Amino acid sequence: MTEPRVSPRVALGVAVLAVSTSAILVRWSEAPSAVAAFYRVLFTTVLVAPAATLRRPGWHRRLSGRRFAAATLAGLALAVHFAAWFESLSWTSVAASVTLVQAQPLFVVAGAALVLDERVTRWTVAGVAVALAGTVAMSLGDLLSGGAVGPRPLYGNGLALLGAVAAAAYVLAGRSLRQRLPLLPYVTVVYAVAAAGLLAVVLASGHRLAGYAAREWVLFAGMAVGPGILGHTLVNWSLAHVRSSLVSVTLLGEPVGSALLALVLLSEVPGVWTVAGGAVVLVGIVVTASSRTA
């Protein structure tokens, strides 16, 4: 394997900064969450598809029926992830939502053990247990103490966890496909399927697709270029050069970055239980991710 011209660790740093802006951009948007999610993925697809064709002419002809099925599952799971997570930001705090949606490594471990028959160590079980304890503390603590941020924090936290489960399904469904397709063709297929799934959600919900203010289109484009291209696409590129455990742990910087941005830009101060429970969740994810390479 040739040494990449850009350090994967630098790329991961840029990716974390980019994805940390996602929740803020969603909060700034006044469009329905499903519409914002659809245009984010659609615009990202439009940006990566030409590059995929230029770099890998004819790649689509090598997409067999089995690979297309895997891409469809991964794309639909990604659509559920975005739909659930974007909606969660309307009901709970940025800190809680982003921390809980980043719990996807826990569900990847569980899914790999059940579906792929991967070995589960005692440290893995311990990490999952710690993270679940933090999730309970985060979800119920502020609610019971009256200090929760958001109109329906328990509902919003549940949506964020659904987003985490869907993200794990996206990773598991796309694992074999990513090994057989280069980065740009892979993300083009998955993003296109996700966009189609989100379009169905938008139409079923009765939301309009046009007529939004210019500010909204700028935000949609920002979601695609920032968290989409500089965020998730760089993460997928990094996976070919560094261990997945390092990527998982590095992405835990997103909840911290998002919470700080929400504090500065939205004046959103997370409750004490959100901070404490979130810290426990992050510790559990670190233990889980690290145990997979122990």
KOLNUTOR-896099 format. One line per field, with one value per residue: residue number from 1; x, y, z of N, C-alpha, C in turn; residue in three letters. Coordinates in Angstrom, 3 decimals. Example, Ala and Ser with C-alpha at 12.3 -4.5 7.8 and 13.67 -1.06 7.14 Angstrom:
BEGIN
k = 1|2
n_xx = 13.190|12.850
n_yy = -5.690|-2.250
n_zz = 7.800|7.080
ca_xx = 12.300|13.670
ca_yy = -4.500|-1.060
ca_zz = 7.800|7.140
c_xx = 13.200|12.900
c_yy = -3.300|0.030
c_zz = 7.800|7.870
r = ALA|SER
This chain:
BEGIN
k = 1|2|3|4|5|6|7|8|9|10|11|12|13|14|15|16|17|18|19|20|21|22|23|24|25|26|27|28|29|30|31|32|33|34|35|36|37|38|39|40|41|42|43|44|45|46|47|48|49|50|51|52|53|54|55|56|57|58|59|60|61|62|63|64|65|66|67|68|69|70|71|72|73|74|75|76|77|78|79|80|81|82|83|84|85|86|87|88|89|90|91|92|93|94|95|96|97|98|99|100|101|102|103|104|105|106|107|108|109|110|111|112|113|114|115|116|117|118|119|120|121|122|123|124|125|126|127|128|129|130|131|132|133|134|135|136|137|138|139|140|141|142|143|144|145|146|147|148|149|150|151|152|153|154|155|156|157|158|159|160|161|162|163|164|165|166|167|168|169|170|171|172|173|174|175|176|177|178|179|180|181|182|183|184|185|186|187|188|189|190|191|192|193|194|195|196|197|198|199|200|201|202|203|204|205|206|207|208|209|210|211|212|213|214|215|216|217|218|219|220|221|222|223|224|225|226|227|228|229|230|231|232|233|234|235|236|237|238|239|240|241|242|243|244|245|246|247|248|249|250|251|252|253|254|255|256|257|258|259|260|261|262|263|264|265|266|267|268|269|270|271|272|273|274|275|276|277|278|279|280|281|282|283|284|285|286|287|288|289|290|291|292|293|294
n_xx = 0.846|0.611|2.035|-0.137|-0.517|-1.519|-1.622|-3.380|-4.209|-4.279|-6.309|-8.425|-8.635|-9.540|-11.938|-13.368|-13.691|-15.307|-17.652|-18.571|-19.918|-22.335|-24.735|-25.234|-25.746|-28.077|-29.796|-29.915|-31.340|-34.619|-36.211|-38.210|-36.976|-36.614|-36.502|-34.185|-32.316|-32.606|-31.734|-29.140|-27.905|-28.490|-27.154|-24.545|-24.220|-24.380|-22.010|-20.000|-20.436|-19.641|-16.833|-16.312|-16.919|-15.047|-12.606|-12.870|-13.784|-16.619|-17.190|-19.685|-20.550|-19.357|-20.789|-22.331|-25.385|-25.497|-23.757|-25.103|-27.385|-26.281|-25.393|-27.829|-29.049|-27.211|-27.462|-30.201|-30.194|-28.532|-30.181|-32.257|-30.741|-30.002|-32.559|-33.709|-31.798|-31.570|-34.179|-34.175|-32.745|-34.557|-35.837|-34.268|-31.214|-28.285|-25.876|-26.675|-27.970|-25.940|-23.983|-25.302|-25.957|-23.463|-22.957|-22.866|-20.676|-21.080|-23.349|-22.444|-20.581|-22.321|-23.944|-22.029|-21.257|-23.617|-24.444|-22.153|-20.706|-18.524|-15.940|-16.657|-15.267|-14.595|-13.967|-15.220|-17.932|-17.991|-17.449|-19.728|-21.695|-20.995|-21.357|-24.115|-25.096|-24.350|-25.972|-28.551|-28.362|-27.966|-30.344|-32.441|-31.695|-31.500|-34.114|-35.660|-34.701|-35.501|-33.910|-33.479|-32.602|-34.525|-37.708|-38.878|-37.016|-36.578|-37.825|-36.387|-33.814|-34.273|-34.725|-32.173|-30.692|-31.889|-30.915|-28.233|-28.308|-29.146|-26.948|-25.019|-26.031|-25.682|-22.877|-22.300|-23.728|-22.457|-19.873|-18.643|-19.017|-17.489|-14.959|-14.700|-15.248|-13.825|-13.357|-14.837|-16.767|-18.127|-19.257|-20.829|-22.836|-24.062|-24.831|-26.607|-28.695|-29.492|-30.393|-32.606|-34.198|-34.668|-36.026|-38.420|-39.374|-39.755|-41.764|-43.809|-44.376|-45.539|-44.161|-42.969|-40.785|-39.591|-39.356|-38.127|-36.321|-33.417|-31.411|-31.828|-31.050|-28.360|-27.604|-28.249|-26.391|-24.065|-24.209|-23.735|-21.160|-19.497|-19.995|-20.645|-18.819|-16.200|-16.376|-17.787|-16.945|-14.162|-13.687|-14.397|-12.364|-10.124|-10.401|-9.204|-6.568|-5.922|-6.503|-9.831|-10.673|-9.234|-10.371|-13.029|-12.694|-11.536|-13.663|-15.199|-14.638|-16.521|-19.021|-18.002|-16.993|-19.389|-21.007|-19.600|-19.766|-22.542|-22.890|-21.591|-22.733|-25.474|-26.193|-26.724|-26.739|-25.690|-27.318|-26.346|-26.579|-26.573|-23.965|-22.457|-23.514|-22.967|-20.168|-19.673|-20.781|-18.987|-16.620|-17.337|-17.607|-14.988|-13.682|-14.999|-14.355|-11.562|-11.214|-11.684|-9.424|-7.670
n_yy = -1.193|2.177|5.094|7.562|10.920|12.838|13.073|10.577|11.085|13.842|14.259|13.042|14.810|17.142|16.109|15.662|18.285|19.224|17.576|18.327|20.672|19.977|19.537|22.145|23.496|22.171|22.951|25.697|25.740|26.305|24.668|21.648|18.772|16.391|17.331|18.909|16.875|15.344|17.116|17.583|15.040|14.631|16.800|16.171|13.773|14.696|16.107|14.149|12.168|12.903|12.984|10.337|9.047|10.190|9.386|6.625|5.291|3.610|2.177|1.477|-0.652|-2.801|-3.422|-5.848|-7.820|-8.677|-6.898|-4.528|-4.960|-4.949|-2.306|-0.994|-1.699|-0.510|2.183|2.713|2.322|4.439|6.551|6.308|6.816|9.579|10.780|10.188|11.278|14.038|14.851|14.415|16.543|18.563|18.150|17.574|18.406|19.671|18.596|16.176|14.827|14.556|13.120|10.698|9.729|9.152|6.769|4.593|2.687|0.831|-0.581|-1.582|-3.437|-5.221|-6.026|-7.173|-9.347|-10.830|-11.131|-11.479|-13.216|-12.459|-12.369|-11.580|-9.805|-9.692|-7.093|-5.714|-6.184|-4.926|-2.279|-1.672|-1.909|0.176|2.393|2.182|2.658|5.337|6.397|6.012|7.653|10.139|10.406|10.310|11.732|14.690|15.116|14.262|15.963|18.378|19.948|19.583|20.173|21.201|20.536|17.945|15.959|13.192|11.838|12.938|11.978|9.263|9.147|9.896|7.689|5.759|6.705|6.076|3.259|2.815|3.897|2.044|-0.220|0.664|0.700|-2.056|-3.245|-2.142|-3.031|-5.240|-4.346|-2.004|-3.073|-4.032|-2.046|1.037|4.142|6.544|5.545|3.839|5.587|7.125|5.372|4.593|7.076|7.957|6.070|6.557|9.203|8.777|7.275|9.177|11.094|9.747|9.750|12.504|13.090|11.393|12.587|14.902|17.262|20.218|20.504|22.674|26.336|27.435|29.803|31.696|31.516|28.996|27.243|27.783|26.776|24.046|23.417|23.918|21.869|19.695|20.151|20.633|18.763|16.587|16.184|17.035|15.828|13.017|11.720|12.018|10.540|7.954|7.658|7.637|5.224|3.346|3.553|3.710|2.123|0.952|1.272|3.487|5.459|5.393|6.201|8.725|10.122|10.659|13.144|14.717|15.085|16.748|18.976|19.811|20.420|22.563|24.435|24.743|25.958|28.420|29.476|28.984|29.538|27.454|25.742|22.777|20.508|19.353|16.587|15.774|16.411|14.827|12.220|12.035|12.051|9.571|7.866|8.339|7.312|4.613|3.998|4.366|2.294|0.093|0.336|0.165|-2.393|-4.062|-4.314|-5.385
n_zz = 0.000|-0.946|0.557|1.778|0.485|2.149|5.652|7.392|10.017|10.166|8.299|9.668|11.814|10.501|9.584|11.980|12.927|10.851|10.952|13.405|13.017|12.005|13.569|14.394|11.986|11.237|13.314|12.805|10.467|9.217|7.834|7.451|9.216|7.746|5.141|5.195|5.712|3.385|1.307|2.134|1.737|-0.976|-2.265|-1.528|-2.911|-5.556|-5.652|-5.322|-7.249|-10.010|-9.653|-8.992|-11.408|-13.154|-12.050|-11.902|-14.483|-15.801|-13.500|-12.481|-13.976|-12.870|-10.700|-9.150|-8.721|-6.045|-4.779|-5.291|-3.768|-1.195|-1.159|-1.326|1.122|2.894|2.124|2.668|5.423|6.123|5.387|7.283|9.549|9.184|9.019|11.536|13.317|12.583|13.169|15.919|16.927|17.139|19.475|21.703|23.518|21.794|22.746|24.024|21.899|19.902|21.265|21.880|19.314|18.421|19.602|17.986|17.590|19.641|18.872|16.496|17.395|18.742|16.585|14.869|16.379|16.472|13.780|12.179|13.608|15.201|17.698|21.097|23.674|27.264|27.968|25.957|26.533|29.022|28.272|26.704|28.690|30.446|28.741|28.252|30.808|31.085|29.092|30.132|32.400|31.162|29.670|31.517|33.820|33.710|32.916|35.111|37.041|36.180|34.615|31.929|28.496|25.805|24.221|24.342|25.690|26.277|24.188|22.044|22.663|22.336|19.568|18.717|19.560|17.941|15.539|15.952|15.992|13.350|12.005|12.718|11.427|8.826|8.656|9.016|6.900|4.712|4.902|3.471|0.858|0.752|0.770|-1.760|-3.565|-4.669|-2.806|-3.799|-5.774|-4.000|-1.975|-3.645|-4.598|-2.161|-1.010|-2.998|-2.859|-0.230|-0.497|-2.148|-0.414|1.618|0.137|-0.286|2.334|2.735|0.805|1.684|4.088|3.337|2.942|1.307|-1.538|-2.663|-2.733|-0.522|1.511|0.412|2.312|3.453|1.396|1.284|3.756|3.386|1.382|2.831|4.735|3.076|1.945|4.201|6.762|5.077|2.683|3.651|6.077|6.533|4.159|4.211|6.516|5.642|3.750|5.433|6.726|5.140|5.716|8.437|11.657|12.376|14.978|15.892|14.309|15.254|17.933|17.567|16.410|18.568|19.308|18.120|19.664|21.703|20.268|19.003|21.207|22.319|20.217|20.185|22.642|22.247|19.848|19.942|22.475|24.207|27.073|28.327|30.602|33.907|34.181|31.550|30.785|32.611|32.162|29.426|29.433|30.610|28.692|26.557|27.651|27.821|25.082|24.188|25.604|24.477|21.689|21.823|22.835|20.733|19.274|20.974
ca_xx = 0.000|1.408|1.809|-0.959|0.142|-2.044|-1.637|-4.739|-4.556|-4.679|-7.613|-9.405|-8.835|-10.400|-13.263|-14.045|-14.108|-16.403|-18.900|-19.032|-20.793|-23.576|-25.890|-25.485|-26.384|-29.446|-30.553|-30.120|-32.305|-36.032|-36.911|-38.452|-35.730|-36.485|-36.098|-32.768|-31.545|-32.638|-30.881|-27.737|-27.408|-28.578|-26.066|-23.299|-24.171|-24.089|-20.608|-19.050|-20.680|-18.748|-15.457|-16.242|-16.912|-13.792|-11.482|-13.093|-14.770|-17.246|-17.249|-21.043|-20.749|-18.800|-21.652|-23.175|-26.647|-25.246|-23.178|-26.151|-28.240|-25.570|-25.411|-29.192|-29.230|-26.396|-28.041|-31.450|-29.830|-28.024|-31.348|-32.897|-29.835|-30.129|-33.924|-33.914|-30.915|-31.968|-35.407|-33.875|-32.223|-35.688|-36.488|-33.337|-30.056|-27.238|-24.903|-27.243|-28.244|-24.717|-23.307|-26.024|-25.868|-22.109|-22.846|-22.987|-19.741|-21.646|-24.276|-21.626|-20.048|-23.414|-24.344|-20.962|-21.296|-24.823|-24.574|-20.884|-20.101|-17.249|-15.726|-16.928|-14.444|-15.159|-13.812|-16.275|-19.166|-17.868|-17.586|-21.135|-22.452|-20.696|-22.007|-25.556|-25.352|-24.277|-27.149|-29.682|-28.160|-28.175|-31.716|-33.408|-31.232|-31.965|-35.573|-36.193|-34.269|-36.084|-32.896|-33.216|-32.697|-35.331|-39.119|-39.170|-35.667|-36.570|-38.163|-35.247|-32.726|-34.631|-34.464|-30.720|-30.257|-32.311|-29.925|-27.012|-28.561|-29.154|-25.566|-24.333|-26.496|-25.022|-21.493|-22.274|-24.207|-21.512|-18.501|-18.113|-19.021|-16.359|-13.743|-14.680|-15.380|-13.055|-14.091|-15.812|-17.917|-18.865|-20.096|-21.814|-23.960|-24.747|-25.476|-27.733|-29.784|-29.959|-31.167|-33.894|-34.975|-35.093|-37.043|-39.675|-39.833|-40.243|-43.029|-44.815|-44.702|-46.256|-43.354|-42.650|-39.389|-39.086|-39.972|-37.434|-35.526|-32.035|-30.631|-31.963|-30.246|-26.965|-27.403|-28.232|-25.094|-23.058|-24.266|-23.139|-19.722|-18.800|-20.128|-20.722|-17.569|-15.027|-16.585|-17.975|-16.152|-12.788|-13.658|-14.352|-11.024|-9.178|-10.555|-8.301|-5.180|-5.712|-7.407|-11.191|-10.812|-8.733|-11.380|-14.170|-12.342|-11.336|-14.963|-15.796|-14.448|-17.685|-19.910|-17.350|-16.998|-20.762|-21.488|-18.948|-20.367|-23.905|-22.764|-21.186|-23.579|-26.894|-26.363|-27.333|-25.910|-26.191|-27.520|-25.273|-26.721|-26.154|-22.498|-21.948|-23.886|-22.234|-18.785|-19.686|-21.000|-17.749|-15.685|-17.771|-17.305|-13.533|-13.355|-15.521|-13.560|-10.197|-11.212|-11.796|-8.087|-6.827
ca_yy = 0.000|3.398|6.048|8.674|12.220|13.557|12.234|10.193|11.709|15.212|14.144|12.774|16.056|17.988|15.480|15.900|19.697|19.386|16.959|19.039|21.766|19.460|19.803|23.588|23.833|21.643|23.818|26.995|25.601|26.348|23.689|20.372|18.014|15.421|18.077|19.249|15.644|14.960|17.964|17.356|13.836|14.830|17.673|15.427|12.831|15.469|16.510|13.030|11.296|13.187|12.594|8.873|8.668|10.630|8.592|5.190|5.142|2.298|1.439|0.991|-1.936|-3.861|-3.538|-7.026|-7.783|-8.801|-5.637|-3.518|-5.225|-4.457|-0.846|-0.550|-1.811|0.514|3.490|2.869|2.509|5.805|7.438|6.254|7.516|11.029|11.197|10.117|12.190|15.422|15.116|14.432|17.856|19.443|17.766|17.461|19.294|19.282|17.743|14.839|14.201|14.185|12.063|9.431|9.210|8.638|5.475|3.517|1.564|-0.174|-1.400|-2.306|-4.592|-6.173|-6.572|-8.038|-10.595|-11.593|-11.399|-11.905|-14.194|-11.974|-12.649|-10.489|-9.962|-9.152|-5.640|-5.208|-6.202|-3.884|-0.977|-1.491|-1.698|1.539|3.345|2.124|3.357|6.761|6.754|6.111|8.858|11.313|10.487|10.479|12.596|16.066|15.114|14.153|17.104|19.599|20.782|19.116|21.143|20.675|20.371|16.535|15.373|11.732|11.467|13.301|11.049|7.994|9.288|9.885|6.292|5.098|7.113|5.311|1.884|2.844|4.103|0.761|-1.068|1.197|0.217|-3.510|-3.585|-1.688|-3.483|-6.045|-3.532|-1.066|-3.820|-4.378|-0.835|2.188|5.082|7.422|4.765|3.335|6.615|7.566|4.429|4.634|8.376|8.034|5.276|7.285|10.347|8.260|6.926|10.412|11.708|9.054|10.249|13.878|13.051|10.758|13.530|16.032|18.479|20.742|20.375|23.961|27.499|27.824|31.033|31.501|31.118|27.553|26.551|27.930|25.815|22.698|23.257|23.836|20.517|18.754|20.390|20.498|17.418|15.538|15.948|17.138|15.001|11.577|11.164|11.910|9.413|6.736|7.565|7.309|3.816|2.529|3.825|3.568|1.171|1.446|1.679|4.853|6.328|5.462|6.997|10.112|10.735|11.077|14.584|15.432|15.608|17.854|20.127|20.271|21.038|23.876|25.318|25.052|26.909|29.730|29.974|28.831|29.829|26.264|25.216|21.438|20.244|18.622|15.166|15.580|16.426|13.658|11.008|12.024|11.646|8.119|7.234|8.418|6.344|3.280|3.811|4.207|0.934|-0.854|0.422|-0.304|-3.831|-4.792|-4.560|-5.840
ca_zz = 0.000|-1.009|1.636|1.296|0.489|3.312|6.844|7.800|11.297|9.835|7.656|10.719|12.557|9.681|9.553|13.264|12.922|9.889|11.416|14.602|12.606|11.432|14.433|14.408|10.713|11.289|14.216|12.158|9.387|9.585|7.003|8.136|9.363|6.656|3.948|5.371|5.551|1.969|0.481|2.506|1.074|-2.418|-2.707|-1.372|-4.031|-6.769|-5.607|-5.404|-8.407|-11.147|-9.322|-9.083|-12.822|-13.762|-11.535|-12.116|-15.566|-15.939|-12.225|-12.236|-14.658|-12.020|-9.524|-9.309|-7.986|-4.605|-4.304|-5.311|-2.611|-0.015|-1.230|-1.020|2.576|3.542|1.846|3.408|6.832|6.246|5.328|8.602|10.475|9.040|9.333|12.993|14.047|12.317|13.929|17.360|17.296|17.420|20.726|22.817|23.388|20.844|23.438|24.217|20.609|19.193|22.028|21.747|17.951|18.258|20.273|16.996|17.730|20.541|18.099|15.517|18.118|18.953|15.292|14.359|17.150|16.142|12.342|11.592|14.527|15.718|19.125|22.036|24.869|28.506|27.920|25.075|27.314|30.040|27.617|26.351|29.930|30.920|27.845|28.483|32.071|30.784|28.298|31.063|33.208|30.313|29.207|32.601|34.897|33.561|32.837|36.460|37.849|35.628|33.966|30.570|27.406|24.715|24.569|24.680|25.654|26.261|22.814|21.213|22.936|21.709|18.136|18.516|19.680|16.702|14.546|16.199|15.533|11.888|11.554|12.868|10.327|7.628|8.673|8.844|5.555|3.712|5.162|2.361|-0.355|0.811|0.472|-3.180|-4.368|-4.191|-1.968|-4.448|-6.234|-2.833|-1.356|-4.625|-4.570|-0.865|-0.861|-3.929|-2.281|0.948|-0.975|-2.618|0.778|2.291|-0.714|0.020|3.639|2.532|0.074|2.545|5.160|2.766|2.935|-0.022|-1.926|-3.154|-2.117|0.697|1.406|-0.044|3.493|3.642|0.391|1.716|4.850|2.791|0.714|3.883|5.305|2.120|1.784|5.480|7.342|4.066|1.952|4.529|7.255|6.374|3.063|4.717|7.461|4.834|3.163|6.497|7.114|4.321|6.097|9.883|12.288|12.595|16.380|16.001|13.711|16.168|19.109|17.135|16.154|19.830|19.428|17.590|20.708|22.405|19.370|18.792|22.444|22.445|19.221|20.633|23.751|21.735|18.772|20.253|23.910|24.781|28.152|28.684|32.028|34.576|33.897|30.158|30.770|33.335|31.429|28.161|29.699|30.855|27.382|25.783|28.241|27.402|23.659|24.093|26.065|23.475|20.465|22.094|23.102|19.463|18.734|22.091
c_xx = 0.881|1.032|0.975|-0.225|-0.309|-2.079|-3.075|-5.159|-4.960|-6.066|-8.710|-9.684|-9.759|-11.831|-14.042|-14.532|-15.319|-17.712|-19.436|-19.974|-22.172|-24.795|-26.247|-26.196|-27.834|-30.320|-30.848|-31.185|-33.733|-36.861|-37.210|-37.186|-35.527|-36.030|-34.621|-31.892|-31.479|-31.678|-29.410|-27.176|-27.450|-27.419|-24.713|-23.122|-23.780|-22.614|-19.653|-19.230|-19.789|-17.305|-15.290|-16.142|-15.601|-12.624|-11.625|-14.135|-15.311|-17.383|-18.622|-21.309|-20.195|-19.640|-22.630|-24.465|-26.442|-24.670|-24.222|-27.099|-27.590|-25.575|-26.784|-29.457|-28.452|-27.002|-29.336|-31.185|-29.309|-29.174|-32.072|-32.057|-30.041|-31.520|-34.150|-33.069|-31.295|-33.215|-35.126|-33.412|-33.331|-36.251|-35.554|-32.134|-29.075|-26.272|-25.427|-27.421|-26.967|-23.964|-23.981|-25.926|-24.465|-21.905|-22.900|-21.935|-20.264|-22.555|-23.559|-21.068|-21.131|-23.828|-23.313|-20.957|-22.478|-24.848|-23.308|-20.124|-18.708|-17.165|-15.985|-16.133|-15.154|-15.052|-14.865|-17.596|-19.150|-18.059|-19.023|-21.965|-22.238|-21.421|-23.520|-25.934|-25.313|-25.476|-28.371|-29.574|-28.451|-29.643|-32.699|-33.005|-31.757|-33.481|-36.187|-35.842|-34.834|-35.096|-32.620|-33.381|-33.493|-36.755|-39.503|-37.854|-35.646|-36.870|-36.992|-34.066|-32.998|-34.392|-32.969|-30.171|-30.685|-31.351|-28.623|-27.148|-28.519|-27.750|-24.759|-24.739|-25.859|-23.587|-21.433|-22.696|-23.181|-20.106|-17.921|-18.039|-17.835|-15.045|-13.599|-14.809|-14.488|-13.967|-15.194|-16.989|-18.782|-19.801|-21.138|-23.052|-24.760|-25.480|-26.702|-28.938|-30.356|-30.807|-32.548|-34.791|-35.501|-36.139|-38.403|-40.250|-40.432|-41.617|-44.139|-45.268|-45.455|-45.481|-43.088|-41.150|-38.765|-39.762|-39.326|-36.584|-34.098|-31.145|-30.673|-31.104|-28.759|-26.664|-27.365|-26.877|-23.974|-23.022|-23.582|-21.626|-18.972|-18.895|-20.137|-19.387|-16.367|-15.160|-16.621|-17.127|-14.678|-12.653|-13.571|-12.989|-10.014|-9.235|-9.644|-6.857|-4.893|-6.734|-8.783|-11.396|-10.326|-9.745|-12.558|-13.885|-12.163|-12.667|-15.689|-15.507|-15.646|-18.634|-19.315|-17.391|-18.397|-21.311|-20.883|-19.530|-21.786|-23.890|-22.489|-22.220|-25.075|-27.226|-27.046|-26.384|-26.447|-26.322|-26.413|-25.356|-26.333|-24.636|-21.940|-22.259|-23.156|-20.800|-18.695|-19.889|-19.708|-16.701|-16.045|-17.440|-15.811|-13.127|-13.795|-14.655|-12.166|-10.154|-11.232|-10.447|-7.131|-6.329
c_yy = 1.242|4.338|7.220|9.999|13.072|12.609|11.877|10.837|13.168|15.203|13.889|14.024|17.009|17.436|15.749|17.348|19.890|18.799|17.651|20.193|21.286|19.820|21.286|24.001|23.352|22.539|25.178|26.924|25.619|25.390|22.439|19.516|17.019|16.105|18.434|18.023|15.235|15.803|17.844|16.167|13.991|15.676|16.979|14.437|13.542|15.871|15.339|12.195|11.629|12.774|11.080|8.417|9.045|9.746|7.111|5.002|3.713|1.522|0.820|-0.351|-3.097|-4.076|-4.691|-6.862|-7.860|-7.509|-4.523|-3.702|-4.716|-2.933|-0.302|-0.608|-0.732|1.899|3.732|3.055|3.921|6.807|7.471|7.003|9.021|11.507|11.235|11.148|13.651|15.782|15.205|15.807|18.884|19.226|17.678|18.367|18.764|18.306|16.320|14.123|13.698|13.086|10.719|8.868|8.678|7.302|4.313|2.423|0.463|-1.127|-2.140|-3.569|-5.652|-6.826|-7.516|-9.374|-11.467|-12.033|-11.998|-12.891|-13.767|-12.197|-11.393|-10.746|-9.396|-7.631|-5.007|-5.116|-5.095|-2.496|-0.680|-1.193|-0.283|2.568|3.351|2.830|4.872|7.243|6.923|7.379|10.113|11.498|10.817|11.513|14.012|16.156|15.108|15.355|18.430|20.470|20.407|20.241|20.502|20.434|18.950|15.764|13.852|11.214|11.758|12.366|9.680|8.023|9.259|8.470|5.480|5.450|6.362|3.873|1.824|3.053|2.815|-0.203|-0.643|0.681|-1.278|-3.908|-3.218|-2.217|-4.251|-5.228|-2.593|-1.766|-4.107|-3.174|0.260|3.200|5.835|6.652|4.257|4.388|7.141|6.677|4.590|5.959|8.489|7.259|5.982|8.483|9.906|7.895|8.152|11.157|11.062|9.532|11.645|13.873|12.445|11.694|14.753|17.334|18.932|20.647|21.695|25.093|27.940|29.070|30.701|31.026|29.611|26.786|26.664|26.936|24.387|22.422|23.141|22.469|19.506|18.909|20.136|19.088|16.306|15.223|15.945|16.260|13.518|10.979|11.040|10.765|8.104|6.547|7.116|5.837|2.890|2.643|3.680|2.587|1.796|1.901|3.104|5.839|6.507|6.364|8.469|10.830|11.128|12.547|15.366|15.926|16.796|19.117|20.684|20.975|22.423|24.883|25.708|26.058|28.315|30.306|29.908|29.188|28.669|25.644|23.843|21.283|19.379|17.122|14.854|15.509|15.161|12.363|10.893|11.587|10.138|7.364|7.218|7.443|4.930|2.996|3.605|2.786|-0.097|-0.864|-0.132|-1.822|-4.641|-5.050|-5.069|-7.253
c_zz = 0.000|0.123|1.113|1.413|1.675|4.496|7.215|9.116|11.092|9.206|8.681|11.553|11.815|9.672|10.834|13.347|12.005|10.416|12.669|14.257|12.177|12.268|14.448|13.135|10.678|12.163|13.582|11.065|9.937|8.731|7.837|8.141|8.219|5.368|4.023|5.165|4.083|1.140|0.861|1.726|-0.439|-2.932|-2.568|-2.529|-5.322|-6.816|-5.831|-6.673|-9.605|-10.881|-9.421|-10.528|-13.505|-13.332|-11.827|-13.226|-15.627|-14.648|-11.996|-12.916|-13.847|-10.760|-9.744|-8.508|-6.482|-4.040|-4.284|-4.126|-1.333|0.020|-0.878|0.478|3.304|3.342|2.597|4.898|7.072|6.210|6.672|9.634|10.401|9.435|10.843|13.721|13.825|13.116|15.425|17.825|17.541|18.820|21.924|22.561|22.348|21.500|23.584|22.885|19.947|19.940|21.813|20.334|17.663|18.966|19.295|17.107|18.657|19.768|16.978|16.158|18.297|17.638|14.708|15.084|16.728|14.679|11.750|12.471|14.990|17.234|19.957|23.316|26.094|28.534|27.021|25.826|28.368|29.437|27.240|27.598|30.467|30.062|28.033|29.785|31.870|29.988|29.185|31.896|32.395|29.976|30.326|33.641|34.823|33.508|34.228|37.321|37.336|34.890|32.523|29.558|26.278|25.155|24.974|24.659|25.595|24.857|21.878|21.411|22.316|20.203|17.834|18.617|18.462|15.572|14.702|15.726|13.997|11.335|11.666|11.760|9.009|7.528|8.372|7.429|4.492|3.866|3.976|1.075|-0.389|0.474|-1.016|-4.107|-3.808|-3.508|-2.713|-5.061|-5.078|-2.266|-2.344|-4.594|-3.281|-0.672|-1.772|-3.394|-1.058|0.541|-1.447|-1.431|1.501|1.463|-0.452|1.348|3.498|1.866|0.929|3.655|4.654|2.764|1.499|-0.280|-2.366|-2.389|-0.827|0.450|0.985|1.105|3.692|2.643|0.708|2.833|4.317|2.136|1.751|4.537|4.389|2.048|3.083|6.042|6.303|3.429|2.894|5.774|6.937|5.251|3.467|5.721|6.688|4.182|4.225|6.880|6.307|4.785|7.596|10.429|12.522|14.029|16.586|15.424|14.657|17.353|18.724|16.933|17.428|20.118|18.922|18.678|21.457|21.549|19.178|20.031|22.636|21.447|19.622|21.775|23.229|20.771|19.065|21.698|24.624|25.806|28.540|30.189|32.595|34.281|32.451|30.066|31.412|32.588|30.114|28.336|29.915|29.540|26.573|26.317|27.793|25.948|23.452|24.490|25.026|22.219|20.662|22.257|21.815|18.831|19.790|21.842
r = MET|THR|GLU|PRO|ARG|VAL|SER|PRO|ARG|VAL|ALA|LEU|GLY|VAL|ALA|VAL|LEU|ALA|VAL|SER|THR|SER|ALA|ILE|LEU|VAL|ARG|TRP|SER|GLU|ALA|PRO|SER|ALA|VAL|ALA|ALA|PHE|TYR|ARG|VAL|LEU|PHE|THR|THR|VAL|LEU|VAL|ALA|PRO|ALA|ALA|THR|LEU|ARG|ARG|PRO|GLY|TRP|HIS|ARG|ARG|LEU|SER|GLY|ARG|ARG|PHE|ALA|ALA|ALA|THR|LEU|ALA|GLY|LEU|ALA|LEU|ALA|VAL|HIS|PHE|ALA|ALA|TRP|PHE|GLU|SER|LEU|SER|TRP|THR|SER|VAL|ALA|ALA|SER|VAL|THR|LEU|VAL|GLN|ALA|GLN|PRO|LEU|PHE|VAL|VAL|ALA|GLY|ALA|ALA|LEU|VAL|LEU|ASP|GLU|ARG|VAL|THR|ARG|TRP|THR|VAL|ALA|GLY|VAL|ALA|VAL|ALA|LEU|ALA|GLY|THR|VAL|ALA|MET|SER|LEU|GLY|ASP|LEU|LEU|SER|GLY|GLY|ALA|VAL|GLY|PRO|ARG|PRO|LEU|TYR|GLY|ASN|GLY|LEU|ALA|LEU|LEU|GLY|ALA|VAL|ALA|ALA|ALA|ALA|TYR|VAL|LEU|ALA|GLY|ARG|SER|LEU|ARG|GLN|ARG|LEU|PRO|LEU|LEU|PRO|TYR|VAL|THR|VAL|VAL|TYR|ALA|VAL|ALA|ALA|ALA|GLY|LEU|LEU|ALA|VAL|VAL|LEU|ALA|SER|GLY|HIS|ARG|LEU|ALA|GLY|TYR|ALA|ALA|ARG|GLU|TRP|VAL|LEU|PHE|ALA|GLY|MET|ALA|VAL|GLY|PRO|GLY|ILE|LEU|GLY|HIS|THR|LEU|VAL|ASN|TRP|SER|LEU|ALA|HIS|VAL|ARG|SER|SER|LEU|VAL|SER|VAL|THR|LEU|LEU|GLY|GLU|PRO|VAL|GLY|SER|ALA|LEU|LEU|ALA|LEU|VAL|LEU|LEU|SER|GLU|VAL|PRO|GLY|VAL|TRP|THR|VAL|ALA|GLY|GLY|ALA|VAL|VAL|LEU|VAL|GLY|ILE|VAL|VAL|THR|ALA|SER|SER|ARG|THR|ALA
